[in-house]
Amino acid sequence: MFCPKCGQQNPDEAKFCGKCGATVSIAAAPPPQPAYSAPGVSSGAVSPMLKNGMIIASIILPIVGIVAGVMFLLDANPEKKAAGKLWLIIGIVFAVIWAVILGE
């Protein structure tokens, strides 16, 4: 159990905090931990810049679109699945186009 005043972890049967002496109870919860979020990273949506960049990358180097498409299709977020499907399709289409152009 954690002290509600200072956050010190105490034995579950403790009535007082071993660090600051405050009363601890069974209902005491650990102090809230700040959620870590990498700067510039959105946990939900796919940014328009990423969408457009991946489309361009999928046209120039189709394997990028295929790999990123499969990775994003495995995500639970429906917006990421939709973006992954688009990149996968573009990657496959341009892989065929590049194969035809380079095969001649």
HUFEN-V876822 format. One record per residue. PHI is phi in whole degrees, 0 to 359 (none if undefined). PSI is psi in radians with two decimals (none if undefined). OMEGA is omega in degrees with one decimal (none if undefined). Layout:
# HUFEN-V876822
phi->{PHI/PHI}
psi->{PSI/PSI}
omega->{OMEGA/OMEGA}
This chain:
# HUFEN-V876822
phi->{none/253/288/288/271/246/87/295/281/233/300/300/272/291/257/229/290/287/261/249/85/292/289/246/230/296/283/295/246/297/296/297/263/293/286/275/222/295/298/79/252/264/280/255/280/265/292/300/295/294/302/293/297/289/296/296/297/293/285/286/228/304/298/297/294/293/294/296/299/296/298/285/293/280/281/283/289/298/292/291/299/296/295/298/297/299/295/295/297/298/299/292/300/285/294/293/299/298/296/293/295/282/278/281}
psi->{2.56/2.55/2.27/-0.29/-0.87/-0.21/0.02/2.39/2.32/2.80/2.64/-0.53/0.00/2.50/-0.38/2.63/2.35/-0.26/-0.90/-0.19/0.03/2.68/2.29/2.57/3.00/-0.54/-0.13/2.36/2.81/2.64/2.56/2.35/2.35/2.38/2.34/2.32/2.15/2.45/2.32/0.10/2.16/2.31/-0.33/-1.37/2.81/2.19/2.63/-0.60/-0.70/-0.75/-0.88/-0.70/-0.69/-0.58/-0.79/-0.76/-0.64/-0.54/-0.76/-0.79/1.55/-0.50/-0.54/-0.81/-0.64/-0.84/-0.84/-0.66/-0.79/-0.75/-0.75/-0.47/-0.45/-0.14/2.60/-0.37/2.15/-0.57/-0.68/-0.65/-0.75/-0.75/-0.73/-0.71/-0.76/-0.84/-0.66/-0.80/-0.81/-0.73/-0.77/-0.79/-0.81/-0.40/-0.72/-0.78/-0.81/-0.67/-0.70/-0.79/-0.81/-0.31/-0.24/none}
omega->{-177.8/177.8/179.6/-177.6/-174.4/178.1/-179.8/176.2/-178.9/174.8/-177.5/-177.5/-177.6/176.5/178.9/178.5/178.4/-177.9/-174.0/177.9/-180.0/177.7/176.0/179.5/-179.4/-177.9/-178.6/-179.6/177.2/179.3/-178.3/178.4/178.5/179.0/179.1/176.1/179.2/-178.8/176.5/-178.7/177.3/-176.7/-174.9/-169.8/174.8/-176.5/178.0/179.5/177.4/179.1/-178.1/178.4/179.8/176.5/178.8/179.0/179.8/178.4/-177.7/-177.7/-172.1/-178.9/177.7/179.2/-180.0/-178.8/179.8/178.5/178.6/-179.8/-178.3/176.0/-179.9/-179.4/-179.0/-177.8/-178.3/179.3/177.8/176.9/-179.7/178.6/179.0/178.8/179.0/-178.8/179.2/179.5/179.1/179.1/-179.3/-179.7/-178.1/173.2/177.6/-179.5/179.3/179.5/178.1/-178.2/-177.8/-179.2/-178.5/none}
